[in-house]
């Protein structure tokens, strides 16, 4: 059995540099050393693991190298987190926090979170990635993200979640549309009379809508189907039609001749916090989550269609 005790950080860093820069020469140049040093460190690591990690003809990781690469990146992240935690104990929280946010919620929440962190923890560098719930799950598991804001439920046993708020499903569209002239919430039977811009078939959001219509013996009429709720909302804001979207997709600060229409008969969507079960959050990540929760608690009442749990 190879012994991991002989490995050192220089070997891991050299291997990572070769992969990230596409070859030994480029890795040496990027790390300000000579190619022979990079080659020696990678060769020693390969001997320790008794396998070939880099294809010398292409400079790319082999299949075994890809498996090792995931672990090496996690080690690098943990080392950076260790340094940030020690520095944070001497003063205000500091370090990089990588957060994934589902696109619709990101439109509403990101500006508020950035502003709050700048005031409360200015030494935290925030990196925001928007995406679908599933893509954020995968990046959490790979260690690429520290925390995620996703649609619940999440079924992966390696991810722990905490519900943050519920949000309504609403219709967004031109303010001269016939539905905009109806007082109060619109019933699904009325909504079924019109062509709609809908989320793509097979997506969790679309499945919820189709199931709600089906239970009423109805089917939504799809004018166009879009794989991306933020794009779907944007098209509605620009007057291309009416769309069913989550409430966070339509923050009040977006201008234009559009209107928000409440719907009867669609359940709310729950949005929550997600993180790896086995991960140890950094001091900076803990501070970011605390600020995030505070922002939601104070700003939810200003955002139509958002409901804090228990309210």
C-alpha positions as CSV (number, residue, x, y, z in Angstrom):
1,X,0.0,0.0,0.0
2,X,1.4,3.5,-0.8
3,X,2.0,5.7,2.2
4,X,0.4,9.1,2.2
5,X,2.7,10.2,5.0
6,X,5.5,10.8,2.4
7,X,3.4,13.2,0.3
8,X,3.9,16.9,0.8
9,X,2.0,20.0,-0.3
10,X,4.6,20.7,-3.0
11,X,3.7,17.5,-4.8
12,X,0.0,18.3,-4.7
13,X,0.5,21.9,-5.8
14,X,2.8,20.9,-8.7
15,X,0.2,18.3,-9.9
16,X,-2.6,20.9,-9.6
17,X,-0.5,23.5,-11.5
18,X,0.1,21.1,-14.4
19,X,-3.6,20.4,-14.7
20,X,-4.7,24.0,-14.4
21,X,-2.1,25.4,-16.8
22,X,-2.1,22.6,-19.4
23,X,1.4,21.2,-19.1
24,X,4.7,21.1,-17.2
25,X,6.3,24.1,-18.9
26,X,3.3,26.3,-18.3
27,X,3.0,25.1,-14.7
28,X,6.6,26.0,-14.1
29,X,6.2,29.4,-15.6
30,X,3.0,30.1,-13.5
31,X,4.6,29.0,-10.3
32,X,7.9,30.8,-10.9
33,X,10.1,27.7,-10.8
34,X,11.9,25.4,-13.3
35,X,10.2,22.6,-15.1
36,X,12.5,20.0,-13.5
37,X,11.0,20.8,-10.1
38,X,7.5,20.4,-11.3
39,X,8.3,17.1,-13.0
40,X,10.1,15.8,-9.9
41,X,7.2,16.6,-7.6
42,X,4.6,15.1,-9.9
43,X,6.7,11.9,-10.5
44,X,7.1,11.4,-6.7
45,X,3.4,11.8,-6.2
46,X,2.7,9.2,-8.9
47,X,5.2,6.8,-7.2
48,X,3.4,7.3,-3.9
49,X,0.0,6.5,-5.5
50,X,1.5,3.8,-7.9
51,X,-0.3,5.3,-10.9
52,X,0.1,7.8,-13.8
53,X,-1.7,11.0,-13.0
54,X,-0.6,13.1,-16.1
55,X,-0.6,12.0,-19.7
56,X,2.8,13.3,-20.8
57,X,1.7,13.5,-24.5
58,X,-1.2,15.9,-23.7
59,X,-0.4,17.4,-20.3
60,X,-3.9,16.4,-19.2
61,X,-4.9,14.4,-16.2
62,X,-5.6,10.7,-16.7
63,X,-8.7,9.1,-15.3
64,X,-6.9,8.4,-12.1
65,X,-5.6,11.9,-12.1
66,X,-9.1,13.3,-12.4
67,X,-10.0,11.4,-9.2
68,X,-7.0,12.7,-7.4
69,X,-7.7,16.2,-8.7
70,X,-11.0,16.5,-6.9
71,X,-9.3,15.6,-3.6
72,X,-6.4,18.0,-4.2
73,X,-8.7,20.9,-4.8
74,X,-10.5,20.1,-1.6
75,X,-7.2,20.1,0.3
76,X,-6.3,23.5,-1.2
77,X,-9.7,24.8,-0.2
78,X,-9.3,23.6,3.4
79,X,-5.8,25.1,3.6
80,X,-7.2,28.5,2.5
81,X,-10.0,28.1,5.0
82,X,-7.6,27.3,7.8
83,X,-5.6,30.5,7.1
84,X,-8.8,32.6,6.9
85,X,-10.1,31.1,10.2
86,X,-6.9,31.9,12.1
87,X,-6.9,35.4,10.7
88,X,-10.5,35.9,11.6
89,X,-9.8,35.0,15.2
90,X,-7.6,38.1,15.4
91,X,-10.2,40.5,14.1
92,X,-13.3,40.7,11.9
93,X,-14.2,37.6,9.7
94,X,-12.1,37.4,6.5
95,X,-11.6,35.1,3.6
96,X,-13.4,34.1,0.4
97,X,-17.0,32.7,0.6
98,X,-18.4,31.0,-2.4
99,X,-22.2,30.9,-2.5
100,X,-24.5,29.4,-5.1
101,X,-27.9,30.9,-5.5
102,X,-30.8,29.8,-7.7
103,X,-31.2,32.4,-10.4
104,X,-34.5,33.9,-9.5
105,X,-33.6,34.3,-5.8
106,X,-30.2,35.6,-6.8
107,X,-31.8,38.6,-8.6
108,X,-33.5,39.7,-5.4
109,X,-31.1,38.6,-2.7
110,X,-27.6,39.2,-4.1
111,X,-27.6,43.0,-4.1
112,X,-28.9,43.0,-0.5
113,X,-26.4,40.5,0.7
114,X,-23.4,42.3,-0.9
115,X,-24.5,45.6,0.6
116,X,-25.0,44.1,4.1
117,X,-21.6,42.2,4.0
118,X,-19.8,45.4,3.0
119,X,-21.1,47.1,6.1
120,X,-20.8,44.2,8.6
121,X,-17.8,42.2,7.4
122,X,-15.9,44.1,4.8
123,X,-13.0,41.7,4.7
124,X,-15.1,38.9,3.4
125,X,-14.8,38.4,-0.4
126,X,-18.1,37.1,-1.7
127,X,-18.1,34.9,-4.9
128,X,-21.7,34.3,-6.2
129,X,-22.6,31.6,-8.7
130,X,-26.2,31.4,-9.9
131,X,-27.6,28.1,-11.2
132,X,-30.2,25.5,-10.8
133,X,-30.8,23.6,-7.6
134,X,-29.2,20.5,-9.0
135,X,-26.1,22.3,-10.3
136,X,-25.6,23.9,-7.0
137,X,-26.0,20.6,-5.2
138,X,-23.2,19.1,-7.4
139,X,-20.9,22.0,-6.8
140,X,-21.4,21.8,-3.1
141,X,-20.5,18.1,-3.1
142,X,-17.4,18.8,-5.2
143,X,-16.3,21.4,-2.7
144,X,-16.6,24.2,-5.3
145,X,-19.1,26.1,-3.2
146,X,-19.3,26.7,0.6
147,X,-23.0,27.2,0.8
148,X,-26.0,27.2,-1.5
149,X,-29.5,28.7,-1.6
150,X,-31.7,26.2,-3.4
151,X,-35.3,25.0,-3.9
152,X,-36.4,22.4,-1.4
153,X,-36.5,19.6,-0.8
154,X,-33.1,18.3,-1.6
155,X,-32.8,14.5,-1.5
156,X,-29.0,13.9,-1.4
157,X,-28.1,12.5,2.0
158,X,-24.7,14.2,1.9
159,X,-26.3,17.7,1.9
160,X,-28.0,19.2,4.9
161,X,-30.6,21.9,4.4
162,X,-32.5,24.5,6.4
163,X,-35.7,26.2,5.1
164,X,-35.5,30.0,4.8
165,X,-38.8,31.1,3.3
166,X,-41.7,30.2,1.2
167,X,-42.6,32.1,-2.0
168,X,-45.7,32.3,-4.1
169,X,-46.0,31.3,-7.7
170,X,-47.2,34.4,-9.7
171,X,-47.9,35.5,-13.2
172,X,-45.8,38.3,-14.7
173,X,-46.7,40.0,-17.9
174,X,-47.6,43.2,-19.7
175,X,-49.8,45.5,-17.7
176,X,-52.3,45.7,-20.6
177,X,-52.9,42.0,-20.7
178,X,-56.6,41.0,-20.0
179,X,-55.5,39.1,-16.9
180,X,-54.2,42.3,-15.4
181,X,-57.7,43.8,-15.5
182,X,-59.0,41.1,-13.1
183,X,-59.3,42.2,-9.4
184,X,-57.7,39.8,-6.9
185,X,-56.0,36.5,-7.6
186,X,-56.5,34.7,-10.9
187,X,-57.9,31.1,-10.8
188,X,-56.2,28.3,-12.7
189,X,-59.3,27.8,-14.8
190,X,-59.0,31.5,-16.0
191,X,-55.3,31.1,-16.5
192,X,-55.8,28.0,-18.7
193,X,-57.6,30.2,-21.3
194,X,-54.4,32.0,-22.3
195,X,-51.1,31.0,-23.9
196,X,-48.3,31.1,-21.4
197,X,-44.5,31.3,-21.3
198,X,-43.6,28.3,-19.2
199,X,-40.5,26.7,-17.7
200,X,-39.1,23.9,-19.7
201,X,-40.8,20.4,-19.5
202,X,-39.2,18.1,-17.0
203,X,-37.9,20.8,-14.7
204,X,-39.1,20.7,-11.1
205,X,-40.8,24.1,-11.4
206,X,-42.7,23.0,-14.5
207,X,-43.7,19.7,-12.9
208,X,-45.3,21.5,-10.0
209,X,-47.3,23.7,-12.4
210,X,-48.4,20.8,-14.6
211,X,-49.5,18.8,-11.6
212,X,-51.5,21.7,-10.2
213,X,-53.3,22.1,-13.5
214,X,-53.8,18.3,-13.9
215,X,-55.5,18.1,-10.5
216,X,-58.0,20.6,-11.7
217,X,-58.6,18.7,-14.9
218,X,-56.7,21.4,-16.9
219,X,-53.6,21.8,-19.0
220,X,-51.6,24.9,-19.4
221,X,-51.2,26.3,-23.0
222,X,-47.5,26.7,-23.7
223,X,-46.7,29.6,-26.0
224,X,-43.0,29.1,-25.5
225,X,-41.0,27.0,-23.0
226,X,-37.8,28.4,-21.5
227,X,-35.0,26.5,-19.6
228,X,-34.2,29.2,-17.1
229,X,-36.6,31.0,-14.8
230,X,-34.7,34.3,-14.8
231,X,-34.8,34.4,-18.6
232,X,-38.4,33.5,-18.5
233,X,-39.2,36.4,-16.2
234,X,-37.1,38.8,-18.3
235,X,-39.1,38.0,-21.5
236,X,-42.3,38.7,-19.6
237,X,-40.9,42.1,-18.3
238,X,-40.2,43.0,-21.9
239,X,-43.8,42.3,-23.0
240,X,-43.3,39.1,-24.9
241,X,-46.1,37.3,-23.0
242,X,-47.3,36.2,-19.6
243,X,-45.2,33.8,-17.6
244,X,-45.6,31.8,-14.4
245,X,-42.5,32.4,-12.2
246,X,-41.6,32.3,-8.5
247,X,-42.2,35.6,-6.6
248,X,-38.4,36.3,-6.2
249,X,-38.1,36.5,-10.0
250,X,-40.0,39.8,-9.9
251,X,-38.5,42.2,-7.5
252,X,-40.1,45.6,-7.3
253,X,-37.1,47.6,-8.4
254,X,-37.3,46.3,-12.0
255,X,-38.9,49.0,-14.1
256,X,-41.1,48.7,-17.2
257,X,-44.8,48.3,-18.2
258,X,-45.3,45.0,-16.5
259,X,-47.5,43.7,-13.7
260,X,-47.5,41.0,-11.0
261,X,-50.7,38.8,-10.8
262,X,-51.5,36.5,-7.9
263,X,-52.7,33.0,-8.6
264,X,-55.2,30.8,-6.8
265,X,-54.5,27.1,-6.8
266,X,-50.7,26.9,-6.9
267,X,-48.7,25.9,-3.8
268,X,-45.8,27.9,-2.6
269,X,-42.2,27.0,-3.2
270,X,-39.8,26.6,-0.3
271,X,-36.3,28.1,-0.6
272,X,-33.5,27.0,1.8
273,X,-29.9,26.9,2.8
274,X,-27.8,23.9,1.7
275,X,-24.3,22.8,2.7
276,X,-22.2,19.6,2.8
277,X,-22.9,17.5,5.9
278,X,-19.2,16.6,6.3
279,X,-17.9,20.1,5.7
280,X,-16.7,22.4,8.4
281,X,-17.8,26.0,7.5
282,X,-15.2,28.7,7.9
283,X,-15.7,31.6,10.2
284,X,-16.3,33.7,7.1
285,X,-18.9,31.3,5.8
286,X,-20.7,31.3,9.2
287,X,-20.7,35.1,9.3
288,X,-22.1,35.2,5.7
289,X,-24.9,32.8,6.6
290,X,-25.7,34.9,9.6
291,X,-25.9,38.1,7.6
292,X,-27.9,36.3,4.9
293,X,-30.5,35.2,7.4
294,X,-30.7,38.7,8.9
295,X,-31.2,40.2,5.4
296,X,-34.0,37.8,4.6
297,X,-35.7,38.5,8.0
298,X,-35.6,42.2,7.5
299,X,-36.3,42.4,3.8
300,X,-38.9,39.7,3.3
301,X,-41.8,42.0,4.2
302,X,-40.7,44.4,1.4
303,X,-40.9,41.7,-1.2
304,X,-44.4,40.7,-2.3
305,X,-45.0,37.0,-2.3
306,X,-42.3,36.1,0.2
307,X,-43.4,34.4,3.4
308,X,-41.0,33.8,6.4
309,X,-41.6,30.4,7.9
310,X,-44.2,30.7,10.7
311,X,-45.7,33.9,9.3
